Amino acid sequence: MAKGKKGLKNYSLLLICFCISVISWLALKMSKTYQQTYQVAVVFTNIPAEKQIFYQSDSLLTVDVKAKGIQLLPIEVRRKQLLIDYEMLMADNQKDRNYIVINKDQLTEYVKEQEKLPGEVEFKDLKNITLQLEAKQDKNK
């Protein structure tokens, strides 16, 4: 019976050493700086109730993020969507129009303020986004 306890003690020690090595490896990997490219879907929210999007020029953006592994982890595990609040992004003179061009500087500034992306963020091949809105059709007609 004494031999069984010693064998169990050796396995426990082995398991503890294995856990420590995995945690050490993970800490080293997460402290390195990585450059990662993401395809992010553009979704507009808070559109006026009487309007709907008829046309959107770009629905995907390519984003380069350079940051430490631990900073990239939340981006890796969440949905790759960029939620853009229409009311917040649009200037007052744009809100009345049905044909809107969102320039890349306006979009970049909004994303950096709202999304809180870590590290250095660079948009690849970012173009202006064109939105065409139309009045919602009454379903009762």
ROKEKOL-996519 format. One line per field, with one value per residue: chain; x, y, z of N, C-alpha, C in turn; residue in one letter; residue number from 1. Coordinates in nm, 2 decimals, decimal comma, padded with zeros to 4 digits. Last residue first. Layout:
// residues N
unit = A / ...
n_X = X / ...
n_Y = Y / ...
n_Z = Z / ...
ca_X = X / ...
ca_Y = Y / ...
ca_Z = Z / ...
c_X = X / ...
c_Y = Y / ...
c_Z = Z / ...
code = A / ...
pos = NUM / ...
***
This chain:
// residues 141
unit = A / A / A / A / A / A / A / A / A / A / A / A / A / A / A / A / A / A / A / A / A / A / A / A / A / A / A / A / A / A / A / A / A / A / A / A / A / A / A / A / A / A / A / A / A / A / A / A / A / A / A / A / A / A / A / A / A / A / A / A / A / A / A / A / A / A / A / A / A / A / A / A / A / A / A / A / A / A / A / A / A / A / A / A / A / A / A / A / A / A / A / A / A / A / A / A / A / A / A / A / A / A / A / A / A / A / A / A / A / A / A / A / A / A / A / A / A / A / A / A / A / A / A / A / A / A / A / A / A / A / A / A / A / A / A / A / A / A / A / A / A
n_X = -04,99 / -04,86 / -04,60 / -04,45 / -04,10 / -03,88 / -03,68 / -03,33 / -02,99 / -02,67 / -02,34 / -02,01 / -01,70 / -01,38 / -01,15 / -00,85 / -00,63 / -00,63 / -00,58 / -00,41 / -00,31 / -00,11 / -00,30 / -00,65 / -00,95 / -01,19 / -01,42 / -01,44 / -01,20 / -01,14 / -01,38 / -01,37 / -01,14 / -01,22 / -01,44 / -01,31 / -01,13 / -01,30 / -01,63 / -01,93 / -02,18 / -02,52 / -02,84 / -03,03 / -02,99 / -02,99 / -02,73 / -02,54 / -02,53 / -02,44 / -02,25 / -02,27 / -02,21 / -02,44 / -02,63 / -02,51 / -02,27 / -02,14 / -01,96 / -01,79 / -01,71 / -01,62 / -01,69 / -01,40 / -01,15 / -00,97 / -01,00 / -00,89 / -00,61 / -00,45 / -00,33 / -00,17 / 00,02 / 00,04 / -00,01 / -00,13 / -00,37 / -00,54 / -00,84 / -01,07 / -01,42 / -01,72 / -01,90 / -01,93 / -02,17 / -02,50 / -02,84 / -03,06 / -03,14 / -03,43 / -03,63 / -03,77 / -03,59 / -03,24 / -03,02 / -02,88 / -02,60 / -02,43 / -02,15 / -01,89 / -01,67 / -01,33 / -01,06 / -00,74 / -00,40 / -00,15 / 00,15 / 00,26 / 00,49 / 00,46 / 00,31 / 00,20 / 00,42 / 00,48 / 00,24 / 00,25 / 00,47 / 00,38 / 00,16 / 00,30 / 00,46 / 00,27 / 00,15 / 00,38 / 00,41 / 00,17 / 00,20 / 00,42 / 00,31 / 00,12 / 00,28 / 00,40 / 00,19 / 00,13 / 00,35 / 00,32 / 00,09 / 00,18 / 00,36 / 00,20 / 00,08
n_Y = 04,84 / 04,76 / 04,83 / 05,10 / 05,11 / 05,36 / 05,55 / 05,48 / 05,56 / 05,45 / 05,52 / 05,45 / 05,50 / 05,53 / 05,27 / 05,12 / 04,95 / 04,87 / 05,07 / 04,99 / 05,05 / 04,94 / 04,87 / 04,78 / 04,98 / 05,11 / 05,18 / 05,47 / 05,59 / 05,44 / 05,48 / 05,76 / 05,78 / 05,63 / 05,78 / 06,02 / 05,93 / 05,83 / 05,96 / 05,85 / 05,99 / 05,93 / 06,01 / 06,13 / 06,37 / 06,45 / 06,39 / 06,57 / 06,79 / 06,67 / 06,37 / 06,04 / 05,89 / 05,88 / 05,77 / 05,51 / 05,34 / 05,05 / 04,78 / 04,55 / 04,22 / 03,94 / 03,84 / 03,75 / 03,63 / 03,82 / 04,04 / 03,94 / 03,90 / 04,12 / 04,15 / 03,93 / 03,99 / 04,33 / 04,45 / 04,57 / 04,51 / 04,60 / 04,53 / 04,57 / 04,55 / 04,51 / 04,64 / 04,93 / 05,06 / 04,98 / 05,07 / 05,10 / 05,10 / 05,30 / 05,52 / 05,57 / 05,55 / 05,60 / 05,35 / 05,21 / 05,08 / 04,90 / 04,71 / 04,55 / 04,30 / 04,27 / 04,07 / 04,14 / 04,05 / 04,12 / 04,10 / 04,09 / 04,06 / 03,85 / 03,77 / 03,53 / 03,36 / 03,36 / 03,26 / 03,00 / 02,89 / 02,90 / 02,72 / 02,49 / 02,46 / 02,42 / 02,17 / 02,00 / 02,01 / 01,89 / 01,63 / 01,54 / 01,53 / 01,33 / 01,12 / 01,08 / 01,01 / 00,76 / 00,63 / 00,63 / 00,48 / 00,23 / 00,16 / 00,12 / -00,12
n_Z = -04,70 / -04,47 / -04,48 / -04,63 / -04,66 / -04,55 / -04,77 / -04,79 / -04,84 / -04,91 / -04,83 / -04,88 / -04,74 / -04,88 / -04,79 / -04,69 / -04,72 / -04,38 / -04,10 / -03,80 / -03,47 / -03,21 / -02,91 / -02,93 / -02,98 / -02,90 / -03,05 / -03,04 / -03,14 / -03,37 / -03,52 / -03,57 / -03,72 / -03,95 / -04,05 / -04,12 / -04,31 / -04,51 / -04,51 / -04,62 / -04,80 / -04,86 / -04,94 / -04,80 / -04,53 / -04,27 / -04,17 / -04,25 / -04,08 / -03,84 / -03,92 / -03,79 / -03,56 / -03,40 / -03,56 / -03,63 / -03,48 / -03,60 / -03,50 / -03,66 / -03,57 / -03,51 / -03,18 / -02,98 / -02,97 / -03,07 / -02,90 / -02,66 / -02,75 / -02,79 / -02,54 / -02,53 / -02,74 / -02,82 / -03,16 / -03,45 / -03,68 / -03,97 / -04,12 / -04,38 / -04,37 / -04,55 / -04,69 / -04,89 / -04,98 / -04,95 / -05,00 / -04,82 / -04,49 / -04,41 / -04,20 / -03,97 / -03,76 / -03,83 / -03,70 / -03,50 / -03,68 / -03,94 / -03,96 / -04,12 / -04,02 / -04,08 / -04,08 / -03,96 / -03,89 / -03,65 / -03,51 / -03,16 / -02,91 / -02,61 / -02,40 / -02,46 / -02,45 / -02,17 / -02,07 / -02,18 / -02,04 / -01,78 / -01,80 / -01,86 / -01,63 / -01,44 / -01,53 / -01,50 / -01,22 / -01,14 / -01,26 / -01,11 / -00,86 / -00,90 / -00,96 / -00,71 / -00,55 / -00,66 / -00,58 / -00,31 / -00,27 / -00,35 / -00,15 / 00,06 / 00,00
ca_X = -05,05 / -05,01 / -04,63 / -04,55 / -04,23 / -03,93 / -03,79 / -03,46 / -03,10 / -02,79 / -02,47 / -02,12 / -01,82 / -01,50 / -01,21 / -00,97 / -00,71 / -00,57 / -00,68 / -00,39 / -00,42 / -00,11 / -00,18 / -00,52 / -00,86 / -01,08 / -01,38 / -01,55 / -01,27 / -01,04 / -01,34 / -01,49 / -01,15 / -01,10 / -01,45 / -01,43 / -01,08 / -01,21 / -01,49 / -01,85 / -02,05 / -02,42 / -02,71 / -03,05 / -02,97 / -03,11 / -02,85 / -02,55 / -02,57 / -02,58 / -02,26 / -02,31 / -02,11 / -02,31 / -02,66 / -02,54 / -02,39 / -02,13 / -02,10 / -01,77 / -01,81 / -01,55 / -01,73 / -01,53 / -01,26 / -00,97 / -01,04 / -01,03 / -00,70 / -00,52 / -00,42 / -00,27 / -00,08 / 00,08 / -00,02 / 00,00 / -00,35 / -00,41 / -00,78 / -00,95 / -01,30 / -01,61 / -01,96 / -01,84 / -02,06 / -02,38 / -02,72 / -03,08 / -03,03 / -03,36 / -03,54 / -03,84 / -03,70 / -03,37 / -03,07 / -02,94 / -02,71 / -02,48 / -02,29 / -01,94 / -01,80 / -01,43 / -01,17 / -00,87 / -00,50 / -00,26 / 00,08 / 00,21 / 00,41 / 00,52 / 00,39 / 00,11 / 00,36 / 00,58 / 00,28 / 00,14 / 00,47 / 00,50 / 00,14 / 00,20 / 00,53 / 00,36 / 00,07 / 00,32 / 00,52 / 00,20 / 00,09 / 00,43 / 00,42 / 00,07 / 00,19 / 00,49 / 00,26 / 00,03 / 00,33 / 00,43 / 00,08 / 00,07 / 00,41 / 00,29 / 00,00
ca_Y = 04,87 / 04,75 / 04,69 / 05,06 / 05,09 / 05,23 / 05,55 / 05,50 / 05,52 / 05,51 / 05,47 / 05,52 / 05,41 / 05,59 / 05,36 / 05,18 / 04,98 / 04,84 / 05,01 / 05,05 / 05,00 / 05,02 / 04,88 / 04,80 / 04,87 / 05,10 / 05,04 / 05,38 / 05,64 / 05,45 / 05,35 / 05,70 / 05,85 / 05,59 / 05,64 / 06,02 / 06,00 / 05,74 / 05,96 / 05,86 / 05,94 / 05,98 / 05,96 / 05,99 / 06,32 / 06,48 / 06,32 / 06,44 / 06,81 / 06,71 / 06,51 / 06,14 / 05,91 / 05,94 / 05,90 / 05,61 / 05,41 / 05,19 / 04,84 / 04,69 / 04,32 / 04,04 / 03,85 / 03,81 / 03,55 / 03,68 / 04,05 / 03,97 / 03,79 / 04,06 / 04,26 / 03,94 / 03,87 / 04,22 / 04,46 / 04,53 / 04,54 / 04,55 / 04,60 / 04,50 / 04,63 / 04,45 / 04,58 / 04,83 / 05,03 / 05,01 / 05,03 / 05,05 / 05,10 / 05,17 / 05,49 / 05,59 / 05,45 / 05,65 / 05,42 / 05,34 / 05,07 / 05,03 / 04,70 / 04,68 / 04,33 / 04,31 / 04,11 / 04,10 / 04,12 / 04,04 / 04,18 / 04,02 / 04,15 / 03,89 / 03,89 / 03,64 / 03,38 / 03,41 / 03,39 / 03,09 / 02,90 / 02,98 / 02,86 / 02,54 / 02,48 / 02,53 / 02,30 / 02,02 / 02,06 / 02,02 / 01,72 / 01,55 / 01,62 / 01,47 / 01,17 / 01,11 / 01,14 / 00,87 / 00,64 / 00,70 / 00,63 / 00,30 / 00,18 / 00,24 / 00,00
ca_Z = -04,83 / -04,47 / -04,51 / -04,54 / -04,72 / -04,53 / -04,68 / -04,85 / -04,75 / -04,97 / -04,79 / -04,94 / -04,74 / -04,82 / -04,88 / -04,65 / -04,83 / -04,51 / -04,19 / -03,94 / -03,56 / -03,33 / -02,99 / -02,86 / -03,02 / -02,81 / -03,03 / -02,99 / -03,02 / -03,26 / -03,48 / -03,49 / -03,59 / -03,87 / -04,00 / -04,02 / -04,18 / -04,43 / -04,56 / -04,49 / -04,81 / -04,76 / -05,00 / -04,82 / -04,66 / -04,35 / -04,12 / -04,32 / -04,22 / -03,85 / -03,89 / -03,89 / -03,66 / -03,34 / -03,50 / -03,73 / -03,45 / -03,61 / -03,49 / -03,62 / -03,62 / -03,59 / -03,32 / -03,00 / -02,92 / -03,13 / -03,04 / -02,67 / -02,71 / -02,91 / -02,59 / -02,43 / -02,75 / -02,74 / -03,02 / -03,39 / -03,54 / -03,92 / -04,02 / -04,34 / -04,36 / -04,48 / -04,57 / -04,83 / -05,07 / -04,87 / -05,05 / -04,96 / -04,59 / -04,41 / -04,31 / -04,10 / -03,78 / -03,81 / -03,82 / -03,47 / -03,59 / -03,89 / -03,93 / -04,09 / -04,09 / -03,98 / -04,17 / -03,94 / -03,99 / -03,70 / -03,60 / -03,29 / -02,99 / -02,74 / -02,38 / -02,45 / -02,58 / -02,27 / -02,03 / -02,21 / -02,19 / -01,82 / -01,76 / -01,95 / -01,76 / -01,42 / -01,52 / -01,63 / -01,31 / -01,10 / -01,30 / -01,25 / -00,88 / -00,86 / -01,07 / -00,83 / -00,52 / -00,67 / -00,72 / -00,36 / -00,23 / -00,43 / -00,29 / 00,07 / 00,00
c_X = -05,06 / -05,07 / -04,78 / -04,60 / -04,33 / -04,07 / -03,84 / -03,57 / -03,23 / -02,91 / -02,58 / -02,25 / -01,94 / -01,61 / -01,33 / -01,02 / -00,85 / -00,67 / -00,61 / -00,50 / -00,40 / -00,22 / -00,19 / -00,41 / -00,72 / -00,99 / -01,27 / -01,50 / -01,36 / -01,10 / -01,24 / -01,44 / -01,26 / -01,11 / -01,34 / -01,45 / -01,19 / -01,16 / -01,41 / -01,71 / -01,97 / -02,29 / -02,60 / -02,93 / -03,00 / -03,10 / -02,97 / -02,68 / -02,59 / -02,62 / -02,40 / -02,31 / -02,14 / -02,21 / -02,53 / -02,56 / -02,41 / -02,27 / -02,08 / -01,91 / -01,77 / -01,65 / -01,66 / -01,56 / -01,40 / -01,10 / -01,05 / -01,08 / -00,84 / -00,62 / -00,50 / -00,38 / -00,19 / -00,02 / 00,04 / -00,01 / -00,22 / -00,40 / -00,65 / -00,87 / -01,19 / -01,49 / -01,85 / -01,90 / -01,97 / -02,27 / -02,60 / -02,95 / -03,07 / -03,24 / -03,48 / -03,76 / -03,77 / -03,48 / -03,21 / -02,98 / -02,76 / -02,60 / -02,34 / -02,10 / -01,85 / -01,56 / -01,28 / -00,96 / -00,63 / -00,35 / -00,03 / 00,15 / 00,38 / 00,43 / 00,46 / 00,19 / 00,27 / 00,51 / 00,38 / 00,18 / 00,37 / 00,50 / 00,25 / 00,17 / 00,43 / 00,42 / 00,16 / 00,24 / 00,47 / 00,31 / 00,12 / 00,32 / 00,44 / 00,18 / 00,14 / 00,40 / 00,34 / 00,09 / 00,23 / 00,41 / 00,20 / 00,07 / 00,31 / 00,34 / 00,09
c_Y = 04,76 / 04,78 / 04,67 / 04,92 / 05,05 / 05,22 / 05,41 / 05,49 / 05,55 / 05,46 / 05,54 / 05,45 / 05,50 / 05,49 / 05,43 / 05,28 / 05,04 / 04,88 / 04,99 / 04,98 / 05,07 / 04,96 / 04,97 / 04,82 / 04,89 / 04,98 / 05,01 / 05,24 / 05,53 / 05,50 / 05,35 / 05,56 / 05,79 / 05,66 / 05,60 / 05,88 / 06,00 / 05,80 / 05,87 / 05,85 / 05,96 / 05,91 / 06,02 / 05,92 / 06,17 / 06,41 / 06,34 / 06,37 / 06,68 / 06,74 / 06,56 / 06,28 / 06,03 / 05,98 / 05,96 / 05,75 / 05,53 / 05,26 / 04,99 / 04,75 / 04,46 / 04,14 / 03,96 / 03,81 / 03,62 / 03,61 / 03,91 / 03,99 / 03,82 / 03,96 / 04,21 / 04,05 / 03,88 / 04,11 / 04,33 / 04,56 / 04,49 / 04,60 / 04,53 / 04,58 / 04,54 / 04,54 / 04,51 / 04,78 / 04,92 / 04,97 / 05,07 / 04,99 / 05,03 / 05,18 / 05,35 / 05,55 / 05,46 / 05,55 / 05,48 / 05,42 / 05,21 / 05,00 / 04,84 / 04,67 / 04,47 / 04,35 / 04,15 / 04,15 / 04,05 / 04,12 / 04,09 / 04,12 / 04,08 / 03,98 / 03,94 / 03,77 / 03,50 / 03,44 / 03,45 / 03,23 / 03,00 / 03,00 / 02,95 / 02,69 / 02,53 / 02,56 / 02,42 / 02,15 / 02,09 / 02,08 / 01,86 / 01,64 / 01,64 / 01,57 / 01,31 / 01,17 / 01,18 / 01,01 / 00,75 / 00,72 / 00,70 / 00,45 / 00,26 / 00,27 / 00,13
c_Z = -04,92 / -04,61 / -04,52 / -04,57 / -04,62 / -04,60 / -04,67 / -04,75 / -04,83 / -04,89 / -04,87 / -04,89 / -04,78 / -04,83 / -04,81 / -04,75 / -04,79 / -04,62 / -04,32 / -04,02 / -03,70 / -03,43 / -03,11 / -02,96 / -02,96 / -02,85 / -02,93 / -02,96 / -02,96 / -03,13 / -03,36 / -03,44 / -03,51 / -03,73 / -03,91 / -03,96 / -04,08 / -04,30 / -04,46 / -04,53 / -04,68 / -04,80 / -04,92 / -04,89 / -04,68 / -04,49 / -04,20 / -04,28 / -04,30 / -03,99 / -03,91 / -03,84 / -03,76 / -03,45 / -03,45 / -03,67 / -03,54 / -03,58 / -03,50 / -03,62 / -03,57 / -03,65 / -03,39 / -03,15 / -02,94 / -03,09 / -03,11 / -02,81 / -02,72 / -02,87 / -02,71 / -02,47 / -02,65 / -02,75 / -02,95 / -03,24 / -03,50 / -03,78 / -03,98 / -04,24 / -04,32 / -04,48 / -04,49 / -04,70 / -05,01 / -04,95 / -04,96 / -05,02 / -04,71 / -04,51 / -04,30 / -04,22 / -03,91 / -03,84 / -03,79 / -03,59 / -03,57 / -03,80 / -03,87 / -04,07 / -04,03 / -04,06 / -04,08 / -04,04 / -03,97 / -03,79 / -03,67 / -03,38 / -03,12 / -02,82 / -02,51 / -02,44 / -02,57 / -02,40 / -02,13 / -02,18 / -02,23 / -01,97 / -01,80 / -01,92 / -01,86 / -01,56 / -01,51 / -01,63 / -01,45 / -01,19 / -01,26 / -01,31 / -01,03 / -00,89 / -01,03 / -00,94 / -00,64 / -00,65 / -00,75 / -00,51 / -00,30 / -00,40 / -00,37 / -00,07 / 00,00
code = K / N / K / D / Q / K / A / E / L / Q / L / T / I / N / K / L / D / K / F / E / V / E / G / P / L / K / E / Q / E / K / V / Y / E / T / L / Q / D / K / N / I / V / I / Y / N / R / D / K / Q / N / D / A / M / L / M / E / Y / D / I / L / L / Q / K / R / R / V / E / I / P / L / L / Q / I / G / K / A / K / V / D / V / T / L / L / S / D / S / Q / Y / F / I / Q / K / E / A / P / I / N / T / F / V / V / A / V / Q / Y / T / Q / Q / Y / T / K / S / M / K / L / A / L / W / S / I / V / S / I / C / F / C / I / L / L / L / S / Y / N / K / L / G / K / K / G / K / A / M
pos = 141 / 140 / 139 / 138 / 137 / 136 / 135 / 134 / 133 / 132 / 131 / 130 / 129 / 128 / 127 / 126 / 125 / 124 / 123 / 122 / 121 / 120 / 119 / 118 / 117 / 116 / 115 / 114 / 113 / 112 / 111 / 110 / 109 / 108 / 107 / 106 / 105 / 104 / 103 / 102 / 101 / 100 / 99 / 98 / 97 / 96 / 95 / 94 / 93 / 92 / 91 / 90 / 89 / 88 / 87 / 86 / 85 / 84 / 83 / 82 / 81 / 80 / 79 / 78 / 77 / 76 / 75 / 74 / 73 / 72 / 71 / 70 / 69 / 68 / 67 / 66 / 65 / 64 / 63 / 62 / 61 / 60 / 59 / 58 / 57 / 56 / 55 / 54 / 53 / 52 / 51 / 50 / 49 / 48 / 47 / 46 / 45 / 44 / 43 / 42 / 41 / 40 / 39 / 38 / 37 / 36 / 35 / 34 / 33 / 32 / 31 / 30 / 29 / 28 / 27 / 26 / 25 / 24 / 23 / 22 / 21 / 20 / 19 / 18 / 17 / 16 / 15 / 14 / 13 / 12 / 11 / 10 / 9 / 8 / 7 / 6 / 5 / 4 / 3 / 2 / 1
***
